[in-house]
Amino acid sequence: MAMTYQIAAIGDWESVMGFRALGLDTYPVADAAEAREKIRELAKGNCAVIYLTEQLAKDLEDVISRYKDELRPAIILIPGRQGSLGIGRNNIQRAIERAVGADIL
């Protein structure tokens, strides 16, 4: 029997509820402390991907770096309702530089 993995979205209510229509599990949180606990809880379970708003990510660098090199969960930063802070793009750029040894973006 194949294992099924969860995909989750964590952020403010307005930013994550659209993901529910796509079939993702959504977790609206009030602040970074609540998001930190939800990420830890999901990481202990069968969650493969967590979409996290950049607004929360800026206060959760320790949690993001904790899972950066783990197979699961992959934490993907997304813009929130306030717009992009550029954190997600910077993380992708650094990952590409590590993988290929140069900035190709």
C-alpha positions as CSV (number, residue, x, y, z in Angstrom):
1,M,0.0,0.0,0.0
2,A,1.4,3.4,-1.0
3,M,2.0,6.1,1.5
4,T,0.0,9.3,0.9
5,Y,1.5,12.5,1.8
6,Q,0.0,15.8,2.9
7,I,0.5,19.2,1.3
8,A,-0.3,22.1,3.6
9,A,-0.4,25.9,3.4
10,I,0.3,28.0,6.5
11,G,-0.3,31.7,6.8
12,D,-2.9,34.4,7.5
13,W,-6.4,33.4,6.6
14,E,-6.7,35.5,3.5
15,S,-3.4,34.1,2.1
16,V,-4.1,30.4,2.6
17,M,-7.8,29.8,2.1
18,G,-7.5,29.8,-1.7
19,F,-5.3,26.8,-1.4
20,R,-8.2,24.8,0.1
21,A,-9.9,24.9,-3.3
22,L,-6.9,23.1,-4.7
23,G,-7.3,20.3,-2.2
24,L,-4.5,21.4,0.2
25,D,-4.8,21.3,3.9
26,T,-4.9,24.9,5.1
27,Y,-3.8,26.2,8.5
28,P,-4.6,29.9,9.1
29,V,-2.4,31.1,12.0
30,A,-2.3,34.4,13.9
31,D,1.4,34.7,14.4
32,A,4.9,33.2,14.0
33,A,4.7,31.2,17.3
34,E,1.5,29.5,16.1
35,A,3.1,28.8,12.7
36,R,6.2,27.3,14.4
37,E,4.2,24.8,16.3
38,K,2.1,23.9,13.3
39,I,5.2,23.3,11.2
40,R,6.7,21.0,13.9
41,E,3.5,19.1,14.1
42,L,3.2,18.6,10.4
43,A,6.9,17.6,10.1
44,K,6.3,14.8,12.6
45,G,3.4,13.5,10.5
46,N,3.2,12.6,6.8
47,C,3.5,16.2,5.4
48,A,5.7,16.3,2.3
49,V,5.3,20.0,1.3
50,I,4.4,23.1,3.4
51,Y,3.7,26.4,1.7
52,L,4.5,29.2,4.1
53,T,3.9,32.9,3.7
54,E,7.0,35.1,3.5
55,Q,5.5,37.3,6.2
56,L,5.7,34.4,8.7
57,A,9.0,33.0,7.2
58,K,10.9,36.2,8.1
59,D,10.4,35.4,11.8
60,L,11.0,31.6,11.4
61,E,14.5,31.4,9.9
62,D,15.5,28.9,12.5
63,V,12.6,26.5,11.7
64,I,13.2,26.9,7.9
65,S,16.9,26.2,8.2
66,R,16.1,23.2,10.4
67,Y,14.2,21.5,7.6
68,K,16.2,23.0,4.7
69,D,18.3,19.9,4.1
70,E,15.7,17.3,5.1
71,L,13.8,15.3,2.6
72,R,10.5,16.1,4.2
73,P,8.8,18.5,4.6
74,A,9.9,20.8,1.8
75,I,9.0,24.3,3.0
76,I,8.2,26.6,0.1
77,L,7.8,30.3,0.7
78,I,4.9,32.1,-1.0
79,P,3.9,35.7,-1.0
80,G,1.1,36.6,1.4
81,R,-1.8,39.0,0.9
82,Q,0.7,41.9,1.6
83,G,2.7,40.9,-1.5
84,S,6.2,39.4,-1.9
85,L,9.1,40.2,0.4
86,G,11.6,38.6,-2.0
87,I,12.6,35.9,0.6
88,G,11.3,33.0,-1.5
89,R,13.2,34.1,-4.6
90,N,16.4,34.6,-2.6
91,N,16.1,31.1,-1.1
92,I,15.7,29.6,-4.5
93,Q,18.6,31.6,-5.9
94,R,20.9,30.4,-3.0
95,A,19.8,26.7,-3.6
96,I,20.6,27.0,-7.3
97,E,24.0,28.5,-6.5
98,R,24.7,25.6,-4.1
99,A,23.6,23.0,-6.7
100,V,25.4,24.4,-9.8
101,G,28.1,26.5,-8.2
102,A,27.0,29.8,-9.9
103,D,24.3,32.3,-10.0
104,I,22.3,31.5,-13.1
105,L,19.3,33.6,-12.3
